[in-house]
Amino acid sequence: MTNDTAPGWAPLGVAPLDAGHAGVLAPQFKALGDPVRLRLLSMIAAAPDGEICVCDLTGAFDLTGPTISHHLKVLREAGLVDADRRGTWVYYRPRPELFASLARLLDGAHALAGVGR
């Protein structure tokens, strides 16, 4: 993705998404719709070194390791994070270009604020 909204993706409130673009975006928003995944993503994005070890994520939740791994897999498959295995541990980092693209997509939604009032 580029620094601009992806080709064909006008901000919401400016132009409707076509079915193809909606199909690409839906898994990303679905991944963000779970509270555990949203917290995980916020922890990954806020990591001081730009990445965080899974070992530093699991202690923040009252969930099993496999459950945390499942949620991280969903974030990875949605393209919201990248991961690298280093020995025993996996390190996660956000994909800022995707965050920026999603933010620009939603930015046009402010045009909807006056609708229906």
N, CA, C and O of each residue as an XYZ file, in Angstrom:
468
protein
N       0.837     -1.182      0.000
C       0.000      0.000      0.000
C       0.876      1.236      0.000
O       2.038      1.208      0.404
N       0.289      2.305     -0.459
C       1.029      3.555     -0.526
C       0.615      4.466      0.610
O      -0.172      4.087      1.477
N       1.152      5.664      0.592
C       0.784      6.640      1.608
C      -0.599      7.226      1.365
O      -1.152      7.871      2.255
N      -1.162      7.021      0.200
C      -2.512      7.489     -0.088
C      -3.476      6.332      0.087
O      -3.072      5.170      0.150
N      -4.761      6.666      0.164
C      -5.757      5.613      0.206
C      -5.534      4.744     -1.023
O      -5.263      5.262     -2.106
N      -5.643      3.448     -0.867
C      -5.374      2.528     -1.956
C      -6.184      2.907     -3.187
O      -7.275      3.462     -3.060
N      -5.663      2.614     -4.384
C      -6.370      2.980     -5.612
C      -7.812      2.475     -5.589
O      -8.076      1.313     -5.278
N      -8.731      3.369     -5.922
C     -10.128      2.991     -5.966
C     -10.839      3.099     -4.629
O     -12.045      2.864     -4.553
N     -10.119      3.449     -3.581
C     -10.724      3.546     -2.253
C     -10.848      5.009     -1.883
O      -9.904      5.614     -1.375
N     -11.994      5.563     -2.133
C     -12.253      6.927     -1.670
C     -12.673      6.842     -0.210
O     -13.234      5.830      0.211
N     -12.414      7.877      0.562
C     -12.852      7.848      1.962
C     -14.354      7.595      2.061
O     -15.124      8.046      1.214
N     -14.760      6.876      3.097
C     -16.183      6.654      3.334
C     -16.851      8.008      3.500
O     -16.256      8.921      4.071
N     -18.032      8.148      3.029
C     -18.725      9.421      3.068
C     -18.458     10.254      1.829
O     -19.125     11.261      1.591
N     -17.474      9.827      1.033
C     -17.169     10.518     -0.213
C     -17.698      9.713     -1.391
O     -18.332     10.255     -2.297
N     -17.428      8.414     -1.367
C     -17.887      7.521     -2.437
C     -18.062      6.123     -1.854
O     -17.325      5.735     -0.948
N     -19.024      5.370     -2.361
C     -19.225      4.007     -1.854
C     -18.117      3.072     -2.326
O     -17.549      3.245     -3.404
N     -17.826      2.081     -1.495
C     -16.868      1.043     -1.872
C     -17.532      0.074     -2.825
O     -18.725     -0.208     -2.705
N     -16.760     -0.439     -3.776
C     -17.304     -1.509     -4.602
C     -17.137     -2.831     -3.855
O     -16.441     -2.883     -2.841
N     -17.757     -3.882     -4.338
C     -17.766     -5.179     -3.662
C     -16.355     -5.740     -3.495
O     -16.048     -6.339     -2.464
N     -15.506     -5.555     -4.480
C     -14.140     -6.072     -4.396
C     -13.332     -5.435     -3.285
O     -12.660     -6.126     -2.519
N     -13.399     -4.099     -3.199
C     -12.654     -3.403     -2.158
C     -13.230     -3.705     -0.777
O     -12.490     -3.846      0.196
N     -14.551     -3.803     -0.702
C     -15.177     -4.139      0.583
C     -14.723     -5.525      1.033
O     -14.499     -5.752      2.222
N     -14.588     -6.450      0.084
C     -14.125     -7.799      0.414
C     -12.699     -7.823      0.924
O     -12.354     -8.655      1.764
N     -11.864     -6.921      0.429
C     -10.475     -6.826      0.892
C     -10.421     -6.226      2.294
O      -9.639     -6.672      3.134
N     -11.242     -5.224      2.543
C     -11.205     -4.502      3.814
C     -11.926     -5.224      4.952
O     -11.541     -5.080      6.112
N     -12.951     -5.987      4.642
C     -13.773     -6.612      5.679
C     -12.975     -7.463      6.659
O     -13.212     -7.352      7.862
N     -12.033     -8.314      6.212
C     -11.271     -9.106      7.191
C     -10.439     -8.246      8.146
O     -10.222     -8.629      9.295
N      -9.979     -7.099      7.678
C      -9.199     -6.216      8.543
C     -10.086     -5.632      9.634
O      -9.710     -5.612     10.806
N     -11.257     -5.161      9.247
C     -12.170     -4.617     10.239
C     -12.723     -5.707     11.147
O     -12.940     -5.476     12.337
N     -12.953     -6.896     10.590
C     -13.429     -8.003     11.422
C     -12.391     -8.360     12.476
O     -12.737     -8.623     13.628
N     -11.120     -8.371     12.087
C     -10.044     -8.667     13.039
C     -10.022     -7.632     14.156
O      -9.748     -7.969     15.308
N     -10.305     -6.389     13.830
C     -10.306     -5.321     14.827
C     -11.550     -5.344     15.708
O     -11.593     -4.667     16.735
N     -12.558     -6.115     15.318
C     -13.812     -6.152     16.049
C     -13.798     -7.001     17.297
O     -14.797     -7.045     18.016
N     -12.699     -7.677     17.578
C     -12.597     -8.502     18.779
C     -11.788     -7.742     19.830
O     -10.709     -7.238     19.518
N     -12.284     -7.647     21.074
C     -11.570     -6.863     22.099
C     -10.157     -7.364     22.387
O      -9.257     -6.557     22.621
N      -9.948     -8.670     22.375
C      -8.601     -9.200     22.639
C      -7.667     -8.801     21.504
O      -6.545     -8.358     21.748
N      -8.124     -8.956     20.269
C      -7.269     -8.592     19.134
C      -7.001     -7.099     19.095
O      -5.898     -6.672     18.753
N      -7.999     -6.307     19.440
C      -7.792     -4.864     19.460
C      -6.758     -4.490     20.517
O      -5.903     -3.639     20.271
N      -6.827     -5.112     21.678
C      -5.821     -4.860     22.729
C      -4.439     -5.333     22.279
O      -3.446     -4.629     22.468
N      -4.377     -6.524     21.683
C      -3.092     -7.027     21.195
C      -2.490     -6.056     20.182
O      -1.307     -5.723     20.255
N      -3.305     -5.613     19.248
C      -2.809     -4.694     18.230
C      -2.336     -3.390     18.859
O      -1.328     -2.828     18.430
N      -3.050     -2.905     19.868
C      -2.619     -1.662     20.517
C      -1.286     -1.858     21.238
O      -0.446     -0.958     21.255
N      -1.096     -3.037     21.835
C       0.175     -3.319     22.511
C       1.310     -3.424     21.506
O       2.414     -2.939     21.755
N       1.042     -4.053     20.378
C       2.067     -4.192     19.333
C       2.419     -2.822     18.773
O       3.595     -2.492     18.621
N       1.396     -2.020     18.466
C       1.627     -0.698     17.882
C       2.343      0.244     18.847
O       3.082      1.128     18.414
N       2.128      0.061     20.154
C       2.729      0.943     21.154
C       4.090      0.456     21.642
O       4.708      1.105     22.486
N       4.564     -0.667     21.129
C       5.855     -1.210     21.578
C       6.963     -0.191     21.334
O       7.098      0.329     20.226
N       7.760      0.097     22.368
C       8.769      1.153     22.255
C       9.818      0.908     21.169
O      10.340      1.863     20.593
N      10.128     -0.341     20.888
C      11.147     -0.649     19.879
C      10.546     -0.935     18.510
O      11.257     -1.357     17.599
N       9.236     -0.708     18.355
C       8.588     -0.944     17.084
C       8.163     -2.386     16.873
O       7.550     -2.723     15.860
N       8.490     -3.229     17.832
C       8.081     -4.630     17.785
C       8.041     -5.170     19.204
O       8.616     -4.589     20.125
N       7.346     -6.301     19.363
C       7.209     -6.873     20.693
C       7.193     -8.391     20.581
O       6.657     -8.953     19.626
N       7.785     -9.035     21.565
C       7.831    -10.490     21.623
C       6.500    -11.029     22.133
O       5.877    -10.434     23.012
N       6.074    -12.142     21.583
C       4.846    -12.781     22.057
C       4.932    -13.059     23.557
O       3.917    -13.055     24.254
N       6.135    -13.297     24.043
C       6.319    -13.552     25.471
C       5.927    -12.352     26.324
O       5.593    -12.511     27.498
N       5.965    -11.150     25.744
C       5.571     -9.939     26.458
C       4.081     -9.642     26.312
O       3.552     -8.766     26.996
N       3.413    -10.360     25.435
C       1.989    -10.146     25.216
C       1.121    -11.075     26.057
O       0.062    -10.672     26.538
N       1.560    -12.294     26.232
C       0.704    -13.310     26.852
C       0.366    -13.006     28.306
O      -0.732    -13.332     28.757
N       1.269    -12.396     29.043
C       1.026    -12.112     30.455
C      -0.051    -11.074     30.709
O      -0.561    -10.970     31.824
N      -0.401    -10.305     29.689
C      -1.396     -9.249     29.856
C      -2.829     -9.769     29.785
O      -3.777     -9.011     29.989
N      -2.985    -11.050     29.500
C      -4.312    -11.618     29.304
C      -4.504    -12.843     30.179
O      -3.551    -13.560     30.485
N      -5.726    -13.069     30.571
C      -6.079    -14.274     31.311
C      -6.556    -15.326     30.308
O      -7.658    -15.865     30.415
N      -5.685    -15.597     29.330
C      -5.977    -16.552     28.261
C      -4.795    -17.489     28.085
O      -3.675    -17.167     28.482
N      -5.044    -18.643     27.496
C      -3.960    -19.597     27.253
C      -3.080    -19.118     26.100
O      -3.494    -18.295     25.283
N      -1.881    -19.641     26.051
C      -0.957    -19.335     24.961
C      -1.541    -19.639     23.590
O      -1.429    -18.817     22.680
N      -2.171    -20.822     23.422
C      -2.767    -21.116     22.117
C      -3.868    -20.137     21.713
O      -4.028    -19.845     20.528
N      -4.621    -19.632     22.676
C      -5.668    -18.666     22.368
C      -5.059    -17.351     21.905
O      -5.528    -16.749     20.940
N      -4.018    -16.909     22.593
C      -3.310    -15.690     22.180
C      -2.718    -15.898     20.786
O      -2.809    -15.013     19.935
N      -2.119    -17.051     20.553
C      -1.543    -17.353     19.235
C      -2.603    -17.299     18.146
O      -2.343    -16.802     17.050
N      -3.792    -17.805     18.437
C      -4.880    -17.748     17.459
C      -5.221    -16.298     17.120
O      -5.357    -15.950     15.947
N      -5.357    -15.461     18.133
C      -5.696    -14.057     17.890
C      -4.592    -13.354     17.097
O      -4.881    -12.544     16.217
N      -3.346    -13.657     17.400
C      -2.232    -13.068     16.655
C      -2.229    -13.551     15.203
O      -1.890    -12.795     14.292
N      -2.603    -14.797     14.997
C      -2.692    -15.335     13.639
C      -3.756    -14.594     12.844
O      -3.549    -14.287     11.670
N      -4.889    -14.304     13.465
C      -5.953    -13.559     12.798
C      -5.449    -12.174     12.402
O      -5.699    -11.720     11.285
N      -4.744    -11.502     13.304
C      -4.187    -10.180     12.990
C      -3.185    -10.262     11.843
O      -3.154     -9.395     10.970
N      -2.371    -11.308     11.854
C      -1.375    -11.512     10.794
C      -2.061    -11.783      9.455
O      -1.691    -11.198      8.437
N      -3.060    -12.668      9.455
C      -3.754    -13.008      8.217
C      -4.539    -11.826      7.659
O      -4.742    -11.733      6.449
N      -4.978    -10.930      8.525
C      -5.685     -9.726      8.083
C      -4.707     -8.677      7.556
O      -5.128     -7.662      7.001
N      -3.415     -8.915      7.724
C      -2.406     -7.987      7.232
C      -2.125     -6.824      8.158
O      -1.461     -5.866      7.763
N      -2.619     -6.891      9.388
C      -2.434     -5.780     10.325
C      -1.079     -5.796     11.012
O      -0.590     -4.751     11.442
N      -0.465     -6.971     11.119
C       0.861     -7.103     11.732
C       1.724     -8.032     10.895
O       1.225     -8.861     10.134
N       3.005     -7.875     11.052
C       3.998     -8.802     10.502
C       4.668     -9.494     11.672
O       4.637     -8.991     12.795
N       5.274    -10.644     11.420
C       5.922    -11.406     12.489
C       7.174    -12.085     11.975
O       7.269    -12.454     10.804
N       8.137    -12.242     12.881
C       9.382    -12.966     12.596
C       9.678    -13.896     13.757
O       9.577    -13.504     14.919
N      10.042    -15.120     13.440
C      10.462    -16.068     14.470
C      11.956    -15.882     14.706
O      12.749    -15.828     13.766
N      12.317    -15.787     15.978
C      13.728    -15.697     16.378
C      13.941    -16.717     17.479
O      13.631    -16.475     18.645
N      14.471    -17.847     17.091
C      14.634    -18.930     18.054
C      13.274    -19.435     18.493
O      12.452    -19.831     17.667
N      13.041    -19.421     19.784
C      11.790    -19.910     20.354
C      10.651    -18.908     20.209
O       9.485    -19.301     20.170
N      10.973    -17.629     20.129
C       9.958    -16.584     20.212
C       9.606    -15.983     18.867
O      10.400    -16.006     17.926
N       8.391    -15.439     18.794
C       7.936    -14.712     17.616
C       7.778    -13.247     18.010
O       7.204    -12.929     19.051
N       8.289    -12.374     17.169
C       8.206    -10.935     17.394
C       7.220    -10.335     16.400
O       7.244    -10.652     15.210
N       6.356     -9.465     16.908
C       5.308     -8.847     16.104
C       5.559     -7.360     15.976
O       6.036     -6.709     16.905
N       5.230     -6.835     14.806
C       5.322     -5.395     14.558
C       4.113     -4.967     13.721
O       3.612     -5.743     12.907
N       3.654     -3.745     13.920
C       2.494     -3.254     13.167
C       2.874     -2.957     11.726
O       4.053     -2.827     11.395
N       1.884     -2.852     10.892
C       2.073     -2.430      9.499
C       1.513     -1.023      9.365
O       0.351     -0.849      8.999
N       2.338     -0.009      9.662
C       1.843      1.367      9.705
C       1.212      1.836      8.400
O       0.297      2.659      8.421
N       1.687      1.324      7.263
C       1.109      1.747      5.990
C      -0.346      1.302      5.879
O      -1.163      1.990      5.266
N      -0.670      0.150      6.471
C      -2.051     -0.314      6.458
C      -2.902      0.519      7.419
O      -4.043      0.859      7.106
N      -2.349      0.844      8.580
C      -3.063      1.696      9.540
C      -3.405      3.028      8.876
O      -4.524      3.525      9.005
N      -2.432      3.601      8.165
C      -2.645      4.895      7.513
C      -3.728      4.787      6.443
O      -4.559      5.685      6.305
N      -3.721      3.706      5.699
C      -4.721      3.521      4.657
C      -6.122      3.380      5.253
O      -7.076      3.974      4.750
N      -6.245      2.592      6.327
C      -7.545      2.444      6.985
C      -8.003      3.767      7.589
O      -9.189      4.094      7.545
N      -7.074      4.521      8.150
C      -7.419      5.826      8.734
C      -7.943      6.771      7.665
O      -8.925      7.479      7.890
N      -7.298      6.790      6.502
C      -7.761      7.653      5.420
C      -9.137      7.213      4.915
O      -9.971      8.047      4.561
N      -9.362      5.921      4.887
C     -10.671      5.410      4.471
C     -11.757      5.912      5.416
O     -12.831      6.327      4.979
N     -11.469      5.870      6.710
C     -12.444      6.294      7.710
C     -12.533      7.809      7.847
O     -13.530      8.329      8.347
N     -11.511      8.513      7.411
C     -11.464      9.960      7.568
C     -12.658     10.645      6.923
O     -13.142     11.652      7.440
N     -13.136     10.125      5.816
C     -14.272     10.722      5.146
C     -15.572     10.535      5.896
O     -16.572     11.175      5.570
N     -15.576      9.663      6.900
C     -16.796      9.414      7.653
C     -17.253     10.645      8.423
O     -18.427     10.751      8.777
N     -16.327     11.594      8.690
C     -16.741     12.811      9.395
C     -17.771     13.586      8.573
O     -18.538     14.372      9.128
N     -17.795     13.372      7.258
C     -18.785     14.013      6.411
C     -20.190     13.511      6.749
O     -21.183     14.174      6.452
N     -20.260     12.333      7.375
C     -21.542     11.752      7.736
C     -22.098     12.337      9.034
O     -23.260     12.104      9.366
N     -21.290     13.087      9.764
C     -21.691     13.561     11.100
C     -22.975     14.380     11.056
O     -23.766     14.315     11.997
N     -23.204     15.142     10.005
C     -24.400     15.963      9.926
C     -25.602     15.236      9.355
O     -26.707     15.779      9.370
N     -25.418     14.021      8.849
C     -26.502     13.273      8.229
C     -27.524     12.849      9.278
O     -27.151     12.363     10.346
N     -28.787     13.025      8.986
C     -29.841     12.555      9.853
C     -30.135     13.455     11.034
O     -30.900     13.073     11.920
N     -29.552     14.629     11.070
C     -29.807     15.547     12.194
C     -30.824     16.570     11.838
O     -31.159     17.420     12.662
